Amino acid sequence: MRRKVGMMKEKMRIQKNVLREKKKDLEMERKWRQERKNQRGPKRDKKRGLESENLRGLKRGQGRENHRNLLG
């Protein structure tokens, strides 16, 4: 019986380690994906041209102003 309990404890320890490793792997993958996303950003802005980005922002702001004026 004792040996069986020891084996169960060993199994549980191994299982915990496996889970811990999986968790680490997932975290690393998430970080890696986030970094990739961050790297992709500036290139996309270059392709579009920063001017268009600014104009779009202005348009959005103007839209809100107009909406406020219509309401009040």
C-alpha positions in Angstrom: 0.0 0.0 0.0 2.8 2.4 0.9 4.5 1.9 -2.5 1.2 2.7 -4.2 0.8 6.0 -2.2 4.4 6.9 -3.2 3.6 6.2 -6.8 0.5 8.4 -6.6 2.5 11.2 -5.1 5.1 10.9 -7.8 2.3 11.0 -10.5 0.8 14.1 -8.9 4.2 15.8 -8.8 4.9 15.0 -12.5 1.4 16.2 -13.4 2.0 19.5 -11.6 5.3 20.0 -13.4 3.6 19.3 -16.7 0.9 21.8 -16.0 3.5 24.4 -14.9 5.4 23.9 -18.1 2.3 24.2 -20.3 1.4 27.4 -18.5 4.9 28.8 -19.1 4.7 27.8 -22.8 1.4 29.5 -23.2 2.8 32.7 -21.5 5.8 32.7 -23.7 3.7 32.2 -26.8 1.4 35.1 -25.7 4.4 37.4 -25.2 5.8 36.4 -28.5 2.5 37.1 -30.3 2.2 40.4 -28.5 5.7 41.4 -29.7 4.9 40.4 -33.2 1.8 42.5 -33.1 3.8 45.5 -31.8 6.4 45.0 -34.6 3.7 45.0 -37.3 2.2 48.3 -36.2 4.6 51.0 -37.5 5.0 49.3 -40.9 1.3 49.4 -41.5 1.2 53.1 -40.6 4.0 53.8 -43.1 2.1 52.1 -45.8 -1.1 54.1 -45.1 0.8 57.3 -44.5 0.7 59.1 -41.2 -1.3 62.0 -42.7 -4.3 59.8 -43.4 -4.1 58.6 -39.8 -4.2 62.2 -38.5 -7.0 63.2 -40.8 -9.1 60.2 -39.8 -8.7 61.3 -36.2 -9.8 64.8 -37.0 -12.8 63.5 -38.9 -13.9 61.4 -35.9 -13.5 64.4 -33.6 -15.5 66.6 -35.9 -18.3 64.1 -36.1 -18.6 64.1 -32.3 -18.8 67.9 -32.3 -21.5 67.9 -34.9 -23.5 65.3 -32.9 -23.2 67.5 -29.8 -24.4 70.5 -31.7 -27.4 68.7 -33.1 -28.4 67.5 -29.7 -27.9 70.7 -27.7 
